[in-house]
Amino acid sequence: MKTMIFCLFIIPVITLTSWSQVEFKRQTISTKADLWWARAAVDINCDGLLDVALQNNNGHGGWLGWLEAQKEDGEWKQHIIAETAPNGETFACGDLDAGDMDNDGDMDVLGFAHPGEWDEGGAATTIYWYENPGWQAHKIGEAPAFIKDVNLVDLNGDGKLDIVTAAFVGNNLKIFRQDAPDRWVEAQSITVPNLHEGMDVGDVDGDADLDVLANGYWIENPGGDMSGEWAIHEINSKWHNQEGDWSRNATKGFCKDINGDGKAEVFITHSERKEYPLAWYELVKNVWKENIIKERFTAAHTIQVFDADNDGDMDVLSGMNRSRAQGLGETETPVILFLNNGDNLSWTEQLLTNDGIYNGQAADYDGDGDKDIFRLPTHDATEFEVWINQTKK
């Protein structure tokens, strides 16, 4: 195993004046990020801190590894899980996930063998899971192109983690069912019209299994062995009726039950274009009602829904991908925490920075009960940070 060491630089606490706002301490994890789009915050070494599993250089293919977190100021060590996959290819994906695949109490890591989105986006992806400890590779299956989104979750409630993947080329959604750690079945392969990116999972219809959100659709889990029809239902067509270049129908999505009705509400932004809102949708008498959080948000390549201020309701983190937004004419690229005023309909905007965010993730890095933020400012940034939430429970 090859180990590289990066230094962690500390930026002072940002002190915010309003009592209602959330304070963060910013720490730089690395200044050598290289297209680190695919990441997962997960405790790999079981020390109570969230490490970061990642695939390097997703545009052109790179290694699979993880960054070792520590509580005190200092270095985050970089560990290489594998330089190449068993089939000889590098790793590349638009997303990453990790979990306890074999139910042995530690976190395993997915790896996606692909030559890189910017080089051969239409090439097939071979999916592996890497067993912690020792990092033995196990093959799961194949997707027909570069994977934009992945979720590693128990889709059918049988106590084993399954996988759903989404590919832009070919508009393909695939469901892989785990029957055992060494036995995977491709339960379903679906063509979803104009599928691009922005997938998440949640119990949209309240029937106790997890459905799939993608591009303004929700795709209904048939349950059981999941080989039945995954019916495609429309939430709002504006998220999948676009034409033009590669930026069409590119979204970020998130599922969260924020009103306690037992069903997941759906949050969506456009991740590559302008003149689209940050919105959430609730199912009211079998009709999807749109609620606007912000009317226009350019290249909003992050959406996370969590209780940022520990007041019992769900807040929303979103923001612009700096490089893409500037290319679309934006002079400022804000990252905003939308603090819920308690009714899920009105929001207080807290500007965190004007320097952008890309594939931001909210997770409890230090185990203190509140959610912290892992951040790249833009897709091609070299600096990677964690913003540590200073809210007291």
N, C-alpha and C positions, 0 to 999 in steps of 0.2 A: 504494500500500500504506500503510495507516494503522499507525503504531507508537505504542504506549503504553509507559510506563516505570513499573515497580513497583520498590520498594526491597526489598532482601533484608536481613533482620535475623538476626543470629547468636545462637544460644543455646549456652552452653558445653557442652563435651563431658560426656556422662554417664559417670561412672566407676563401673564395676561391680566388686564385690569378689571374686566367685568366679573362679578361674582358668579355669573352663570356659565362662564366659559371654562374650558378644560385646559390645564397646563400640561406641557410635555417637556421632557428632557431628551434632546437629540444626541444620538451617538452614531458615529460613522463606523460601520462594520468593515467596509472595504472601499478602497479607492481604485480597485482593479477589476471592477465588474465588466463583463464582456457579453453583452446581449443576454442578460440574466432574466429572460422573460418567464421561464418555467421554474417556479419555486414552491416549496411547501414548508410551513412552519410546524415543526414536530420535534418532540423530545426523543432524540435518537439514542443518547447514552444514559437515559433514565436518571438524570440528575435534578429534575424538577424545572429546568430551564428549556425554553423552546429553541432548538437549533434550526438551521435552514438547510433543507435538502434542495439541490438545484442542478440544472443542466447548463453547462457553459456553452456560449457561442451558438445559440439556437438558430441564428441566421445561416450559418455555414457548417454546423455540426461540431460538437466538442465532447468533453468528458461529463460523467455523472459523479457528483460528490456532495459533501455537506460542510457547513460552517458550524463550528463548535462554540456554542454560547457560553458566556460566563458572567457572573453577577458583578464582579469587581471591574474597575476600569482596566483596560489592557487589550490584549490581542484576541481576535477570533481566529482559531486555527482552521485551515482549510484541509479537508481530507478528501482524497480521491477514492470513490467506490469502484469505478471502472473507467479506463481510458477509452475503451471501445466495447461494444456489445459482443456476445458470443458469435454473432454472424459476421463480425469484423467491421460493422459500421459504427460511426460516431453516434452521439445522442443529439436529438433535436425535437422540440415540441413547443407549442405555445403555452403550455400549462404543465403542472406537475402535481402529484398527490402522493401521500404516504399513509400507512396504517398497519395494523397488526394482521397481516395476511394469514398467518398460521396459528393465531390465537395462543402464542407462547409468552405474551406479556411485554414484548418489545416492538418497536416500530420498524417496519420494513419499507422499502422505497421502490416506487415504480421507475422504470427506465424505458425510453422510447428510442429505438434505433432508427435513425433517419439521416440522410446526408445534409440536411439543412433547408429551411423554408425558402431562403433567398436563392439557393442553388437549384434545388429540385423539389419544389413544393408538391408536385404531383406524384412523387415516388411513394411507394408503399411504406408504412411504418410497422416494424415488428415490436410488440409490447412484451416486456419482461418485468418480473418483480425480483428484487434483490433482498435476500434473506439476511436479517440482522441477528446475531453477529456473523462475521465471516464473509458476507456479501456474495453468497452463491446465487447465481442467476437461474431463474425459472421462466420458461416461455409461457405466455398467456395466449397470444394470438396475433392477428394482423389487422391493420386498418388500411384502406385503399390509398391513402394520401397522407400528407402532413396533418397532424392532429392539432387543432386550434384549442380545444377544451377537453378536460378530462375530470371526471368525478369518481372517486373510489369510495363507495358506500354500500351498505346492505340494502339493496333495492327491494328485496322480497321478504325481509324479516325472518330469514332462516339462521341468523347468527353468523353468516359468512359475508365478507366483503366482495362486492361485485364491481364492475367497471362499466361506465358509459363514456364513449368518445364521440367527438364531433369533428368532421373534416369539411373545410370550405370547398376544396376541389372534389367534385362529385356530390356535394351536398349530402354527405353520408353521416348517419348516426348509427353507432353500433353498441349493442349491449352484450357484455361478456358475463356469464353467470359462473360463479365459483361453486363447484360441487365438492372440491377438496383443494388444498393448496397446490397439488400437482395435477389437478384435473379441472380444466376450464372448458366451457361450452359457449360458442357464439350463439346466444339465444335469439338475437334478432339483428338484422341489418336493414336500415330504413333510409329511403331517399326523402329528405325533407325539402320542399321547394324553397330555393334561395337561402338555404342554411349557410351561415358564415361563422360567426363566433358570438359568444355571450351566453354560454350554457350554464345552468345551475340545476339543482334538484331540490324538490320539496313536495310535501303532500298537498297538492293543489286542490284535490277534490275531497279531502278529509276521509279517505277510505283506509287509512293506516299503511299504505305503501307509498313509495316515493315516485313521483312523476318527474318529467324532465321539462325545464324551461329552455327555450332557444329562440332567439330572434322574433319575439312577439307571438310565438306559439307556445302551447303546453302540450306535451305528448304523454298520453295516458298509459300508465303502467297496468297491464292486464293481470298482474299478480301471478302466483303459482310459480311455474318454472319459467315464466316470462317469454315463452315462445309464441304466445298468442298475439293478436293484433295490438299494436301500439297506436291508438287512434290519435290523429293530429288535430288539435283544436286551436282556433285563432283567438288571440287576445286582442291584438291591434295590428292591422295590416301595414301601418306605416313603417314598422320595423323590418319588414321583409319584402316590400314592393319597389325597392329602389333599383335603378339601372346605372350603367356607367362603369367606372374602373373598379379596381380591386377593393376600394373602400366601401362599396355598396353593401348594405345590410350587415355592417359590422357593429356589434353592440357589446355592452357588458350587462350582465343580468345577475339578480340575486333573489332568492326565495326566503321569506321570513314571515311567520305569523305574528303580525304586530298588533292585531286587535282582539286576539284571544278567541277567535271563532273556530279554532281547530283546523283551519285551512291556511296554507301558505299564501301570503300575498306576494306580488311579483313587482320587482324594481328593475327599471331598464334605463340605460343611457345609450347614446351613439358614441362609439369609441373612435371613429375616424373622421366624421363630418361635422359641419356646423349647422345651426338652425334647427337643432333637435332638442327636446327638453330632457330634464331629469324627472322621471315620473314613476308613480307606483299605481298598481292596479289591484282592485278588490272585486271579488265575485259577489254581486248583489242580485238576487233573484235570477240567477243564471245569465246575467249580463255583466260584462267586465266594465267597471267604472274607472275612468282615468282620473288620477289626482296629481296635479302638477306641483312639484317641489321647486323647480327652477325652470323658467320658460325656455332659456337657451343656454346650452353648455357645450362648447366646442371640444371635439376629440376627447370626450370624458372617458378615459380608459381605465377608470377605477370606480367600482361601486361596492361598498361594504355597509351592512346594516347591523348595528350592535348598540348596546347601551354604553355610550362613551362617558357619560357623567354619573353613572350609577344612581339615576333617579327613578328607575323602574320602567321607563319607556324606551323605545328604540330610536336611535339617531342614525343619520346617514352620512357616510364619508364619500366624497366624490371629488374629481378634479381633472384638469386637462393634462394630456401628454404634452410636455413642453415643446419638443421638436415638431411634432405634427401640428399643434395649434399655431405655432409661430409660422409654419409653412402655409397655413390657411389665413394668415393676416392678423392673428391676435398679438397684441403687444404685451399683454399680461396673461399669465397662465396659472390662475388661482387653484389652490387646493382648499376646499371648504368642508367644514364639519357642520352639517345641518342638525341643530339641536332641536329635538321634538318639544314643542310647547305643551304637550300632554294630550292633544286631541288627534294626533297623527295627520293633521291637516295644515297646521301652521308651524313654521320653523324659524329659529333664530340662526342666522348665518355667522359662523366663526371662521374668519380667514386664517388659515394655518401658515400659508406661504404663497407667494406668487411665482414660485419656481417649479411648479408642475409635479405630477405623480403618474406613474405607469404601473399597472398591475399591483396596486397597493393592497396589502393584506392586514386585517385586524385580527390580533391573537394575543393571548395573555402570555407574553414572553417571559416575565419574571415570576409568574405564579402568585401574584398578589391580589387577584380577583377582579382586576379591570383589564380592558383591552388596550394593547399597544399597537403601533402601526409600523409595518415594514414598508420601506419606500425606495423606489428608484424615481428620480425626477422625470426621466424620459426613457424611451425604449433603448437608446444608445448611450445612456449615461454610464460613467465609470465609477461613480460614487453610489454606495448602497448604505442605507441607514435604518436604524430602528428608533422610533419616537416613543419614549417610555412615558406612559400616562401617569400623572402625578395625583390623580383623583383619589381621595381616601374613601374606602367603603364605610 
